[in-house]
Amino acid sequence: MQKVIVIFRAGDEVSYSEFIDFMLRMAGHTAETCNPYRLHITFTDSVAPVISVIPFKKSKVGLMSVYYKDSISSADIKSLLEKSRGEISNPAIRFAGSYDVEEALPVAYTKTWENAVITPGVCLLTLFRRTPGISREAFIDRWHNSHTLLSLEIHPLWHYNRNVILGPLDPGSESWEGIVEEHFRKRTDLLNPLKFFGTPLRMIPNMIRVYKDTHAFLDYRTMETYMVREVIVKTRE
């Protein structure tokens, strides 16, 4: 399975409803013209919580994840995506990058809802790159073999979509190395520290464990976190 992720960003002049409409139209046009095996989008749909232990970004971001079961060249994918971007244009919403990625699902939900409706729960979207001074190999090893296991142990994750960026499709793409979508059944599972980090007795120790672990391989200065919603636009079982 080949997967491509496309990132879009919008400024304050774009309302949330306008941004959501753009993401849905972009996804629908791409699903129709590019014939992917699966396509889903995640996007900010409201103002980020003001008070939270997670440093949510206040800006609008949207991701489109496009899957192909059969082999297709990066050049062909880029051409197909450019066609969709040309058809669904909005000068106030900018293209921020497209990437070949390698996906893993350490834990996965069972889909029981229809396509083209909002996935239940909420999602924590994180864009990141490695901390300066460590190799890509050490970054991947720490992420996959330490941090993933710690996240599954501590957080009430319902679905964990982990993406290693293999390379950009466009030369002007933002320079990310990893993208993670962590889904939670309920909004409080993400926003309530006693649920996100554990029981009252374990919350502070777990926060320290997560902080130390992430600082060992992630560049905190450039990391971006968003609370987003997901829509699965197309699937072929």
KETI-261876 format. One record per residue: x, y, z of N, C-alpha, C, O in turn; residue in one letter. Coordinates in steps of 0.1 Angstrom, whole numbers, plus 5000, padded with zeros to 4 digits. Layout:
! residues N
XYZXYZXYZXYZa/...
***
This chain:
! residues 237
500849885000500050005000500950135000501850145009m/500750214991501450344990500550454995499350454992q/501150545003500350655009501050785007502250795008k/500250885004500751025003499951115012498751095014v/500551205019499951305028500151445022501251475018i/499051515021499151655016498651745027497651725034v/499451855030499151955040498652085034499152135025i/497552135040497052265036496952355049496752305060f/497152485047497052585058496152705054496152735042r/495552765064494652875061494952985072495152955084a/494753115068494953225078493653255085492653195083g/493753365093492553405100491453465092490253465096d/491753505080490753555071489753445066488753475060e/490153325067489353205063488653155076489253125086v/487253145075486553095086486652945087487052885077s/486352885098486452745100485452675090485852575084y/484252725088483352665079483852675064483652575057s/484552775061485152785047486252685046486352625035e/487052675056488152585056487652435055488252355047f/486652405063486152265062485552235048485752135043i/484852335043484252325030485352295019485152215010d/486452375020487552355011488152215012488352145002f/488352165024488952035026487951925021488451825015m/486651935023485751835018485651835003485651734996l/485651954997485651964982486951914976486951844966r/488051944982489351894977489451744978489851674969m/488951684989488951544991488051474981488351374975a/486851534980485851474970486351474956486251374949g/486951584952487551594938488651494936488751434926h/489551484946490651394945490251254945490751174937t/489251214953488751074953488051044940488150934935a/487451144933486751114921487751104909487651024900e/488751194909489651204897490851114899491451064889t/491351084911492551004913492350864916493250784915c/491050824919490750684921491650614931492150504928n/491750674943492650604953491850484959490650474958p/492650404966492050284973491350334986490250284990y/491850444992491350505004491750645005492750685000r/490850725011491250865012490550925025489350905027l/491350985034490651045045491351185048492451205043h/490651275054491151405058491051425073490151375079i/491951505078491851555092491951705091492751755083t/491251785099491251925098490851995112490051935119f/491352115114490852185126489552245122489252295111t/488552225131487252265129486652365139485552415138d/487552415148487152505158488352565165489452515163s/488152675173489252735180489852635190489052565197v/491152625191491752535200491452575215491352685218a/491352475224491152505238492152595243493352585241p/491752695251492652795257493552735268494752755269v/492852645276493552585287493752435285492752365283i/495052395284495252255281496752225284497652305283s/497052095288498352055290499052035277500352025277v/498352025266498952015253498952145246498052225246i/500152185241500352315235499752325221500452325211p/498452335220497752335207498052465200498052575205f/498352445187498552565178497152625175496152555175k/497152755173495852825171495452835156494352875153k/496352805147496152825133495352705127495152605134s/494852725115494052615108495052535099495852585092k/494852405100495652305092494752195088493852155095v/495052145076494252025071495251925065496151965058g/494951795067495751695060494851605051493751575055l/495351575040494651475031495551355029496651375024m/495051245033495851115032495251035021494050995021s/496051005011495650934998496350804997497650804998v/495650694996496250554996496050494982495050504976y/497050424977497050354965497450204967498550184973y/496650114964496949974966497949924955498749844958k/497749974943498649934932499850034931499750144935d/500949984925502050074924501850184915501250174904s/502250304919502050424911503250514914503750524926i/503750584904505050664906504750794913503550844913s/505750844920505550974927505251084917504451174921s/505751074905505451174895504051174891503351284890a/503451054890502051044887501151094898500151164895d/501551064910500751114922500751264922499751324924i/501951314920502151464921501251524910500551624912k/501251464898500451524887498951514890498251614888s/498451404896497051394900496651494911495551554910l/497551514921497251604931497251754926496451834931l/498151784917498151914911496851944904496452064904e/496351844898495051864890493951904900493151994898k/493851834911492851864921493051994927492152074929s/494252034930494552164936494152274926493752384930r/494352254913494052354903492552374902492052484899g/491752264904490352264903489652334915488652404914e/490252304927489652354939490552454945491352424954i/490552574939491552674944490952784953489752814951s/491652824962491252934971492553004975493352954982n/492753134971493953204973494353224988495453244991p/493353214997493553235011493953105018494253105030a/493852995011494352865016495552815008495452794996i/496652795015497852755008498252615010497952545020r/498852564999499452424999500752435007501552525004f/500952345017502152355025503052235023504252235028a/502652135015503552025012502851895009501651875012g/503551805002503051674999504151575001505351604998s/503851455006504951365010504551215008503451175009y/505551145004505450995004505750955019506651005025d/504850865024505050825038504950675040504350605031v/505450625051505250485055504450485067504750535077e/503250425066502250425077502350295085502650185080e/502050315098501950195107500750225116500450345120a/499950125120498850135129499050055141498549935142l/499850095151500050015163498749975171498749875177p/497750065170496350025174495450095165495650205160v/494350025161493450065151491950045155491649945161a/491150145153489750135156489050045145489650015135y/487849995149487049915139485950015134485150065142t/486050045121485150145115483650085114483449975108k/482750155121481350105121480450215116479250205116t/480950325111480250445106480350455091481250395085w/479450535085479450545070480650645066481150725074e/481050625053481950725048481350865047480150875047n/482150965046481751105044481051165056480351265055a/481151105068480651165080481851175090482851105088v/481751265100482851285109483051165118482151105123i/484351115118484651005127484351035141484651145146t/483750945149483550975163484851015171485950975167p/484651085182485751125190486551245184486051315176g/487751255189488651365184490051305181490351195185v/490851385175492151345170493251445174492951565173c/494351405179495451485182496451465170497051355168l/496651575162497551575151498851635155498951745161l/499951565152501351615156502251615144502351505137t/502851725140503851735130505251755137505251845146l/506251685133507551705140508751665132508551605121f/509851695137511151655132512051615143511751645155r/513151555140514051505151514851615157515051725152r/515251595170516051685177517451695171517951595166t/518051815170519351825164520351735171520351725184p/521251675164522351605170522151455170523051375173g/520951405166520751255165520551215151520051295143i/520951095147520851045134519351005131518550995140s/519050995118517750955114517450815120516250785124r/518450725120518250595125517850595139516950515144e/518550675147518350685162516950745164516250705173a/516550845156515250905157514150805155513250795163f/514250725144513250625141513150515152512050475156i/514350475157514350365167513750415180512950345186d/514050545184513450595196511950615195511250585204r/511550665183510150685181509350555181508350545188w/509850455174509050335172509150235184508150175188h/510350225189510650125199510550175214510650095223n/510450305216510250355229509050435231508150405239s/508950545223507850635224506450575221505450605228h/506350505210505150435207504650345218503450355221t/505550265223505150175234504650255247503750215253l/505350365250504950445261503650515259502850515268l/503350565247502050625244500950525245499850555251s/501150395240500150295242499850255256498750225260l/500950265264500850235279500050335286499250305295e/500350465283499850575292498550635287497550655294i/498450665274497250735268496150645264496350535260h/494850685266493750605262493450615247492450665242p/494450565239494350575225493350475219493350355223l/492650525209491650445202492150405189491850295183w/492950485183493550465169494750545168494850665172h/495850485164497150545164497750535150498250425146y/497750645142498250645128499550705128499650825129n/500650625126502050675126502550675112502550575105r/503150795108503650815095505050865095505350975100n/505950785089507350825087507450885073507050825063v/507951015073508051075060509251025052510351035057i/509050965040510050915032510751025024511951015020l/509951125020510451225011509351315006508151265005g/509651445003508551534997508351504983509251464975p/507151524978506751514964507051654957507351654945l/506951764965507151894960508351954966508551944978d/509252024959510452074965510252184975511052204984p/509052254974508852354984508052314996507652395004g/507952184998507252125010507952155023509152165024s/507152175033507652195047508452075051508251965047e/509552095059510451995061510151915074510751925084s/509051835073508751745084509351605082509651565071w/509551535094510051395093509051295098509151175096e/508051345106507051255111505651325113505651435116g/504651245111503251295113502451185120502451065115i/501851215131501051125139499651175141499451295144v/498651085139497251115142496851015153496750895151e/496551075165496150995176494751015179494351125183e/493850915178492450925180492050885194492550785200h/491050955199490450925212488950915211488350995204f/488350825218486950795217486150925222485050955216r/486650995232485951105237486851225238488051215239k/486251345237487051465238487751475252488851525252r/487151435262487751435276488951345277489751375285t/488951235269490151145269491351225265492451185270d/491251325257492351405252492651525261493751555264l/491551595265491751725272491751715287492351805294l/491251605293491351585308492651525311492851405308n/493551595318494951535322494851405329495651315328p/493751385338493551265345493251145337493451035341l/492751175325492451065316493551045306493950935302k/494151155301495251155291496451095297497251025290f/496751125310498051085316497850975327498850925333f/496550935330496350835340495650885352495050985352g/495750795362495050825375495750945382496850975379t/495050995393495751105400497151075405498051165405p/497350955410498650915415499650895404500850915407l/499250865392500150835381500350955372501250955363r/499451055373499451165363500851235362501451245351m/501351285373502551365373503751275369504551315360i/503951155375505051065370504951035355505951035348p/503751015350503550985336503951105327504451095316n/503551225332503851345324505351365323505851395313m/506051335334507551345334508151235325509051265317i/507651115325508151015316507951055301508851035293r/506751105298506451145284507351255280507951255269v/507551355289508351475286509851435283510451475273y/510351345292511751305290511951225277512951235270k/510951135275511051045263510951135250511851105241d/510051225249509851295237511051395235511451415223t/511551455245512751545244513951465239514851535234h/514051335241515151265237515351245222516351225216a/514151265214514251245200513551355191513751355179f/512651435198511851535190512451675193512851705204l/512351755182512651895183511451975188510552005180d/511351995201510152065207509952205202508852255201y/511052265198510952405193510052415180509452525178r/510052315172509452325159508152225158507452235148t/507952155169506852055169505452135169505352235175m/504452085161503152145160502152045164502051935159e/501252085173500151995178498752065175498652185178t/497851985170496452045167495451945172495651825172y/494251995176493151915178492251915166491852025162m/492051805160491351795147490251695147490151615156v/489451695136488451595133488851525120489651575112r/488351405119488651315107487351285099486251275105e/487451285086486451235078487051135068487951165061v/486551015068486950915058486050925046484850905046i/486650975035485951005023485650885014484550865009v/486650795013486550685004487250565010488450575015k/486650445009487350325013486950215003485850214997t/487850125000487450004992487949885000489149855000r/487049815005487349695014487549575005487849465010e/
***
